[in-house]
Amino acid sequence: MSNNKQTEEKNEKVMTKYDRKMEKRRIEEEKERKAQKRLKIGSIAILAAIAAAIVISIGLSAYNKYSALHNAYIKIGDHEITRVEYDYYYNNSVNSYVSMYGSLLSYMGLDTTSDLSKQQYTDNMTWKDYFDQMAVSQITQVKALVDDAAAQGFTYDAAEDMSAFDTQIAAQAETESISQGEVYTTLYGQYATEERIRPFAEENMLATAYFEHLTEINKPGDDEVQEYYEANKNSYDKVDYRSFPFRGEAAEDASEEDIAKVMDELKGKAEAMEKAVKAGDDFEALCVENAIEDQKALYGGEDGEGSLTEGGSYSAAPAAIADWLFEEARKEGDTTILPDEANTNYYVVEFIKRSNDEAATNSSISGTLANEKAGEYMNGLTEKYEVTDVAGDLKYLTIPETSTETAEGTEQAGDETGAAAEESTQTTETESGTAAE
């Protein structure tokens, strides 16, 4: 063995168990340092990403607000409508509709607390589409009326109306224990404030006043009113009469023959009562005598007028007897029996009198005709105003016209002749209902 090799072997250090343990610890500590470094770098990256997201969110929110206040959302003719102004009319449309049809909304399938764009109004139209269409219609009417008012030199001081509007806002805030600012956002949209909404409300009030001016200058003459009345007497006259229905029952799957038998039986009873009435017997007493158990409480009370209808209208009278009651030749004391096959009833009817409140009728007809003429004039104005969907959010504009027909039980979308004026687009309406968009 050489001297060099012996020297190397002597210089080699023997790796003890303790040495191996310390080396393993060193390696593990090195791994831990590297892991901590990676974690620190990763945390910094995550925090940076979160900070960036917050900055982007704030920036986006600021941009959306700026855009809502300053950029055109839609155009009506030459008028650029911002999102905040559009929301004012959109929410007005929803709130007014809810106020008018509140008790029927569930039957219509409308839930104002949920996204209206996900609820169908018709097969091809959502409730949001419907209210978009209504809002655009109202904006168009207001802009057309305001433009024409300016052209015709018509002015209006809205100070008194605005004072009433402010009072209602304050009253609602107090009632609901919220700030007036919250009332504005609840009623008119997230960017609504008193300062921003005021110009829209004042313009709306001007449009209303101008439409009322148009109705005033379009009032018909006496001859036109009388002519209209003669053609529509049943809509204005009232009748007093007594009636009693003999009620029958027929199974849902009853044959025509079975139903005929029931009706024949009822007819016999009705004829007997009619004969007694004509012989001079008291109508009310006969009702008590012939009423079935669940009817008896309706007749023979202290006033003895359970069978009496006073001031009844054509539309409110049972369909089976309305035409007979409103025949021109009808005179006091006329008595008859009339079948109501749709409901398996047979009526005994006694006519008392027909009347008309001439002053109220003439006023109503005058208002109707004046509104029709003013509405026609306004519609002529609005035809000149083209709608431009700047933001691309008005999906109803892309729906074929035949698909925008109303669902059963609701009014025609956009059929708002005179609505902007007659209802002031509800600028003073401060119901608590909100537009869920």
C-alpha positions in Angstrom: 0.0 0.0 0.0 1.4 3.4 -1.0 2.0 6.2 1.6 -0.5 8.5 -0.2 -3.3 6.0 0.0 -2.6 5.4 3.7 -2.7 9.1 4.3 -6.1 9.5 2.5 -7.7 6.6 4.6 -6.4 8.2 7.7 -7.9 11.5 6.7 -11.4 10.1 6.0 -13.8 10.8 8.7 -16.1 8.0 9.9 -19.9 9.0 9.5 -21.4 8.2 12.8 -25.2 7.8 13.6 -25.2 11.3 15.1 -23.6 12.7 11.9 -26.3 11.1 9.8 -29.1 12.5 12.0 -27.7 16.0 11.8 -27.3 15.8 8.0 -30.9 14.8 7.7 -32.0 17.7 9.8 -30.0 20.1 7.7 -31.6 18.8 4.5 -35.1 19.1 6.1 -34.4 22.7 7.3 -33.2 23.6 3.8 -36.5 22.2 2.3 -38.5 24.2 4.9 -36.7 27.4 4.0 -37.4 26.9 0.3 -41.1 26.1 1.0 -41.5 29.2 3.2 -39.9 31.3 0.4 -42.3 29.9 -2.1 -45.3 30.4 0.3 -44.2 34.0 0.9 -43.8 34.7 -2.9 -47.3 33.0 -3.5 -48.9 35.0 -0.7 -47.5 38.2 -2.2 -48.9 37.2 -5.6 -52.3 36.4 -4.1 -52.5 39.7 -2.2 -51.4 41.5 -5.3 -54.2 39.7 -7.3 -56.8 40.6 -4.6 -55.6 44.2 -4.6 -55.8 44.3 -8.3 -59.3 42.8 -8.3 -60.4 45.4 -5.7 -58.9 48.2 -7.8 -60.6 46.8 -10.9 -63.9 46.4 -9.1 -63.7 50.0 -7.8 -62.7 51.2 -11.2 -65.5 49.3 -12.9 -68.1 50.5 -10.4 -66.8 54.1 -10.9 -67.0 53.6 -14.7 -70.5 52.2 -14.5 -71.7 55.1 -12.3 -70.1 57.6 -14.7 -71.6 55.9 -17.7 -75.0 55.8 -16.0 -74.9 59.5 -15.3 -73.3 60.8 -18.5 -73.4 58.3 -21.4 -76.4 57.6 -23.6 -78.2 54.4 -22.7 -80.8 54.8 -25.4 -81.8 57.5 -27.8 -85.3 58.8 -28.4 -85.3 60.9 -31.5 -82.5 63.4 -30.9 -82.7 62.9 -27.1 -79.9 61.0 -25.4 -81.3 59.2 -22.4 -78.9 58.2 -19.7 -79.2 55.0 -17.6 -80.3 57.0 -14.5 -83.1 58.7 -16.5 -84.1 55.4 -18.1 -84.2 53.6 -14.7 -86.5 56.4 -13.4 -89.1 55.6 -16.1 -88.5 51.8 -15.9 -89.0 51.7 -12.2 -92.0 54.0 -12.5 -93.5 51.5 -15.0 -93.0 48.6 -12.6 -94.1 50.4 -9.5 -97.3 51.7 -11.2 -98.1 48.3 -12.6 -97.6 46.7 -9.2 -99.8 49.3 -7.6 -102.6 48.7 -10.2 -102.5 44.9 -10.3 -100.9 44.0 -7.0 -103.6 41.5 -6.0 -103.4 39.8 -9.4 -99.7 39.5 -9.8 -99.5 35.9 -8.6 -102.1 34.9 -11.2 -100.0 36.6 -13.8 -96.9 34.7 -12.8 -95.1 37.8 -11.8 -92.7 37.9 -8.9 -91.2 41.4 -8.5 -88.7 40.2 -6.0 -87.0 38.0 -8.6 -85.1 38.7 -11.8 -87.7 40.0 -14.3 -85.6 39.0 -17.2 -86.0 35.3 -16.2 -89.8 35.4 -15.9 -91.9 34.9 -19.1 -94.6 37.4 -20.0 -95.4 35.7 -23.3 -93.6 32.8 -25.0 -91.1 35.1 -26.6 -91.1 38.0 -24.1 -90.0 38.4 -20.5 -91.5 40.7 -18.0 -88.4 42.8 -18.2 -89.0 43.1 -22.0 -92.6 44.2 -21.2 -91.5 46.9 -18.8 -88.7 48.0 -21.1 -91.3 48.5 -23.8 -93.6 50.4 -21.4 -90.7 52.6 -20.2 -89.6 53.5 -23.7 -93.2 54.3 -24.6 -93.5 56.7 -21.7 -90.2 58.4 -22.4 -91.2 58.8 -26.0 -94.5 60.4 -25.0 -92.9 62.7 -22.5 -90.2 63.9 -24.9 -92.7 64.4 -27.7 -95.1 66.4 -25.5 -92.3 68.5 -24.0 -90.9 69.3 -27.5 -94.3 70.2 -28.8 -95.0 72.3 -25.7 -91.9 74.3 -26.4 -92.8 74.7 -30.1 -96.2 76.0 -29.1 -95.0 78.3 -26.4 -96.6 76.4 -23.6 -95.0 76.8 -20.2 -95.8 75.3 -16.8 -94.7 76.1 -13.2 -94.2 72.7 -11.5 -93.2 74.2 -8.1 -96.5 73.2 -6.5 -96.4 69.7 -7.9 -92.8 69.2 -6.9 -93.6 70.4 -3.3 -96.3 67.6 -3.2 -93.8 65.2 -4.6 -91.2 66.1 -1.9 -93.8 65.8 0.8 -94.6 62.2 -0.3 -91.0 61.2 -0.4 -90.5 62.5 3.1 -93.6 60.8 4.3 -92.6 57.5 2.9 -89.1 57.8 4.4 -90.7 58.4 7.8 -93.2 55.6 7.4 -90.6 53.0 6.5 -87.9 54.4 8.9 -85.4 54.9 6.1 -83.6 57.9 4.7 -85.0 59.9 1.8 -82.0 58.8 -0.2 -83.0 55.2 0.3 -86.5 56.0 -0.9 -85.1 57.4 -4.1 -82.9 54.4 -4.8 -85.8 52.0 -3.8 -88.2 53.7 -6.2 -86.1 54.9 -9.1 -82.9 52.8 -9.2 -79.4 52.5 -7.7 -78.1 55.8 -9.1 -81.1 57.8 -8.2 -80.8 60.8 -5.9 -83.1 63.8 -5.2 -80.8 66.0 -7.3 -80.7 63.6 -10.3 -84.3 62.7 -10.3 -85.7 66.2 -10.0 -85.2 67.3 -13.6 -87.0 64.1 -14.9 -89.9 64.6 -12.5 -90.3 68.3 -13.5 -90.1 67.4 -17.2 -92.7 64.7 -16.6 -95.0 67.2 -14.9 -94.7 69.6 -17.8 -95.7 66.8 -20.2 -98.7 66.0 -18.0 -99.8 69.7 -17.9 -99.4 70.0 -21.6 -101.5 66.9 -22.3 -104.2 68.3 -20.0 -104.0 71.5 -22.0 -104.5 69.4 -25.2 -107.6 67.7 -23.7 -109.0 71.1 -22.7 -108.7 72.6 -26.2 -110.1 69.4 -27.7 -113.3 69.3 -25.7 -116.3 68.3 -27.9 -119.5 70.4 -28.4 -122.9 69.5 -26.9 -124.1 67.9 -30.2 -121.1 65.6 -30.3 -121.6 64.6 -26.7 -125.2 63.8 -27.3 -124.5 61.8 -30.4 -121.9 59.8 -28.5 -124.4 59.2 -25.7 -127.1 57.9 -28.0 -124.7 55.4 -29.5 -123.5 54.2 -26.1 -126.4 54.6 -23.7 -125.8 51.2 -22.0 -122.4 52.4 -20.9 -123.9 55.3 -19.0 -127.5 54.5 -17.9 -128.4 52.8 -14.7 -131.3 50.5 -13.8 -133.1 49.6 -10.7 -134.5 46.0 -10.6 -135.3 43.0 -8.5 -133.9 39.5 -9.4 -133.9 36.0 -8.0 -131.9 33.0 -9.4 -133.2 29.5 -9.2 -130.0 27.5 -9.0 -129.5 24.1 -10.3 -126.7 21.5 -10.3 -125.4 19.4 -13.1 -122.4 17.0 -13.0 -119.3 18.2 -14.9 -119.7 15.3 -17.3 -123.5 15.8 -17.6 -125.0 15.3 -21.1 -126.9 18.0 -22.8 -130.1 16.0 -22.2 -129.4 15.9 -18.4 -128.7 19.7 -18.4 -131.9 20.3 -20.3 -133.9 18.3 -17.7 -132.4 20.5 -14.9 -133.2 23.7 -16.7 -136.7 22.5 -17.4 -137.2 21.9 -13.7 -135.8 25.3 -12.8 -138.0 27.0 -15.5 -141.1 25.5 -13.9 -140.2 27.0 -10.5 -139.4 30.4 -12.2 -142.7 30.4 -14.0 -144.6 29.8 -10.8 -142.8 32.7 -9.0 -143.3 35.0 -12.0 -147.0 34.2 -12.0 -147.2 35.1 -8.3 -145.3 38.4 -8.8 -147.6 39.4 -11.5 -150.6 38.5 -9.3 -149.3 41.0 -6.8 -147.3 38.9 -4.3 -144.3 40.6 -2.7 -141.1 39.8 -4.7 -138.9 39.7 -1.6 -141.2 37.4 0.3 -141.3 35.1 -2.7 -137.4 35.0 -2.7 -137.5 34.0 1.0 -140.0 31.3 0.2 -138.1 29.9 -2.8 -134.5 30.3 -1.6 -132.5 27.2 -0.8 -130.9 26.9 2.6 -127.6 28.7 1.7 -129.5 31.5 0.0 -132.0 32.3 2.7 -129.7 34.7 4.6 -129.5 36.9 1.5 -133.2 37.7 1.5 -135.9 39.0 3.9 -133.7 41.2 6.1 -134.8 44.2 7.9 -134.7 46.4 4.8 -136.4 43.7 2.7 -134.1 44.6 -0.2 -132.0 41.5 -0.7 -133.4 41.1 -4.2 -133.1 44.8 -5.1 -130.3 46.3 -7.2 -130.3 50.1 -7.4 -128.2 52.0 -9.9 -127.0 48.8 -11.6 -124.8 49.1 -14.7 -125.0 47.1 -17.8 -121.5 45.6 -17.2 -122.3 44.7 -13.6 -125.6 42.9 -14.3 -125.6 39.2 -14.8 -125.0 38.5 -18.5 -128.2 36.5 -18.8 -130.4 39.4 -17.8 -128.4 42.5 -18.9 -129.8 42.9 -22.4 -133.4 42.5 -21.2 -133.0 45.1 -18.5 -131.5 47.7 -20.9 -133.9 47.3 -23.8 -135.2 50.7 -24.8 -138.9 49.6 -24.6 -138.5 48.3 -21.0 -141.1 49.9 -18.6 -141.8 49.8 -14.8 -143.3 46.6 -13.6 -142.1 44.4 -16.5 -141.4 40.9 -15.3 -139.9 38.0 -17.0 -137.9 34.7 -16.6 -134.5 34.3 -18.3 -132.3 31.2 -18.6 -128.6 31.2 -17.6 -127.5 27.9 -19.1 -123.8 28.7 -18.6 -124.3 28.6 -14.8 -127.4 26.3 -14.7 -129.6 29.1 -13.3 -133.1 30.5 -14.2 -133.8 34.1 -13.3 -137.0 35.8 -12.3 -136.5 39.6 -13.0 -138.7 42.6 -12.3 -137.8 45.9 -13.9 -138.3 49.1 -11.8 -136.7 52.0 -13.7 -133.9 53.3 -15.9 -132.1 56.5 -15.1 -129.2 58.7 -16.2 -127.2 61.4 -14.4 -127.0 63.8 -17.3 -124.4 66.1 -15.9 -122.1 63.3 -14.8 -122.6 61.5 -18.2 -121.9 64.6 -20.3 -118.8 65.3 -18.2 -117.6 61.7 -18.6 -118.2 61.7 -22.4 -116.6 65.0 -22.9 -113.5 63.8 -21.0 -113.4 60.6 -23.0 -113.7 62.3 -26.4 -111.2 65.0 -25.4 -108.7 62.4 -24.2 -109.1 60.4 -27.4 -108.4 63.5 -29.6 -105.4 64.5 -27.4 -104.2 60.9 -27.5 -104.4 60.8 -31.3 -102.5 64.1 -31.5 -99.8 62.8 -29.1 -99.5 59.5 -31.1 -98.9 61.6 -34.2 -96.1 63.3 -32.4 -94.4 60.2 -31.2 -94.4 58.6 -34.6 -91.6 60.9 -35.5 -89.3 59.7 -32.7 -87.1 56.8 -33.6 -85.8 54.6 -30.7 -82.1 53.7 -30.8 -80.8 51.0 -28.5 -77.4 52.4 -27.8 -76.4 50.0 -25.0 -78.0 47.0 -26.7 -80.1 46.0 -23.7 -83.6 46.4 -25.2 -84.2 42.9 -26.3 -87.9 43.5 -27.0 -86.9 45.5 -30.0 -85.7 42.3 -31.6 -88.9 40.4 -30.9 -91.3 40.0 -33.9 -94.3 42.3 -33.4 -96.8 39.4 -33.3 -94.9 37.9 -30.4 -95.3 41.0 -28.1 -99.1 40.5 -27.8 -100.2 40.6 -24.2 -100.7 37.6 -21.9 -104.3 37.0 -20.9 -105.5 39.3 -18.1 -103.0 42.1 -18.7 -103.0 45.2 -20.7 -101.3 45.6 -24.2 -97.7 46.5 -23.7 -97.1 49.9 -25.1 -100.8 50.7 -25.4 -100.4 53.7 -23.3 -102.4 56.4 -25.1 -102.4 59.3 -22.8 -100.8 57.3 -20.0 -97.8 59.5 -19.6 -100.0 62.5 -19.1 -103.0 61.1 -17.4 -101.0 59.3 -14.7 -98.1 61.8 -14.7 -96.0 58.6 -15.3 -96.6 58.3 -11.5 -93.9 61.0 -10.7 -95.7 61.6 -7.5 -96.2 57.9 -6.9 -94.1 56.7 -4.0 -95.2 53.1 -3.5 -92.7 50.9 -1.8 -92.7 48.3 -4.6 -89.3 48.1 -6.4 -88.3 47.0 -9.9 -86.4 43.8 -9.7 -84.2 43.9 -12.7 
